[in-house]
């Protein structure tokens, strides 16, 4: 048989069509498995194993196509079927139909799979990817009043404009913390833009006298340091909310964003006196954390709410004020808890569409109810209302971390860092997440950046030392922990490091002082110290103490590496049940 005859015989026996049918069928089968694998939680090796089986069976199928033929009486060897009684032509037509149908199905599945991937990619892009070409920082406005006593008003107006811009989903807005960190530092716009990674900067000035306010703003494109738009308003103070709206809309138009109906929700107007008191109260709260300042801020916010009881922004700042007072022990724990919930309820009744309210309630669910699942739902509700709300993003990241969704937590943290790139606490949070996930190199990078940005912050050096300690770099950890401002945390870490270094005397001395002077505040840290020192009974004793004292550190207990050796114990699981965390 020459080559041409062999080729014709392959065609007559439908070897080519049979092979194509097999390949198309295999493709469809693998497409179905690829789509169903994540849905049914099938192991990754399942698809690979199936592919190998299909490859191995291909030569078998080709041989079957050559040696056997389907006849009216069943399957017979091809050599035993007379050519005049062969139905290979009809079989070939059936193969054609099979190929067409399965090719159509394969293409349909391909589109379904690509659509699914594109949807997932789009969701990630919308939620997490920065848009540098449409990014802006609103710097604190300059106080141009004659006595320079209205800084609170200038800052407040800039922040309100920023809050309006945050509501534009297409625009990445640098958070207040990072944007305002350059106040009074005399740093040029080019350097600020480079640090914040923004394409535009809005700067402005405020001058008010009697009932007249003059606001001047300048929108700068940072790439060429070009002023692309500027404007000045001079109106009665009672029109301050109108000015905020006009500034936000004008910026959006000049950045060529889509301006659709209600894309920038109008600022809800309040009484002008209430607004001024709110700005003073918020300014004090944001810039001070001592007892006197918190109480002064509380007083001003209450005065604002006495004028306008539905002023939701003032309600949420007051709620955060009560929460801070509770954390610092300024007010009784149960009383502080009651006050925060009262404020949250008032805020919901005043405005059920205010994203900050749900972000605040998410915090309360975490810290006061141990309901992580509820906190996540509230954070998501806030993000549905305002996808770029940085407070809600913090809560969402925290919830993802506590639920064990570490990669989600890290992804959200990255978006927070894009929006708030010079805030030391954000790098601390990222470092803490990496530390809990045992990604120590990444944790060290982020904690170094955190202490670079703020060398005097509390707790950061403790985390830094823990990260080094986990890498068995004990001497380095000992040098780092000396910089920790909070003595309670410093003693907690020193007790563990000295134990690892074999200096039992110093370890015992640090632990004894920690217990004698800080047991009410740092009972969770004492429990963690005993966990590392492998004193199981004392560890459980101090965990119970922490539960009695409502120590907020307990929320990290399921993830804290110090307690990992005990996590599978029945006793540990029973203690976790007593905490009543709802995931």
Secondary structure as UniProt FT lines:
FT   HELIX           3..12
FT   TURN            13..14
FT   HELIX           15..40
FT   HELIX           44..67
FT   STRAND          68..71
FT   TURN            72..73
FT   STRAND          74..77
FT   HELIX           78..80
FT   HELIX           83..85
FT   HELIX           88..128
FT   HELIX           132..134
FT   STRAND          135..138
FT   STRAND          142..143
FT   TURN            146..147
FT   HELIX           151..166
FT   TURN            169..170
FT   STRAND          172..173
FT   HELIX           176..179
FT   HELIX           180..182
FT   TURN            183..184
FT   HELIX           189..196
FT   STRAND          200..209
FT   TURN            210..211
FT   STRAND          212..221
FT   TURN            222..225
FT   STRAND          226..236
FT   HELIX           237..239
FT   HELIX           240..254
FT   TURN            255..256
FT   TURN            261..262
FT   HELIX           272..287
FT   HELIX           291..307
FT   TURN            309..310
FT   HELIX           312..327
FT   TURN            328..329
FT   HELIX           333..350
FT   TURN            352..353
FT   HELIX           355..369
FT   HELIX           372..385
FT   TURN            387..388
FT   HELIX           390..402
FT   TURN            403..404
FT   HELIX           406..419
FT   TURN            421..422
FT   HELIX           424..436
FT   TURN            437..438
FT   HELIX           440..453
FT   TURN            455..456
FT   HELIX           460..470
FT   TURN            471..472
FT   HELIX           474..481
FT   TURN            482..483
FT   HELIX           487..500
FT   TURN            501..502
FT   HELIX           504..518
FT   TURN            519..521
FT   HELIX           523..532
FT   TURN            533..534
FT   HELIX           536..548
FT   TURN            549..550
FT   HELIX           552..556
FT   TURN            557..559
FT   HELIX           561..566
FT   TURN            567..568
FT   HELIX           570..579
//
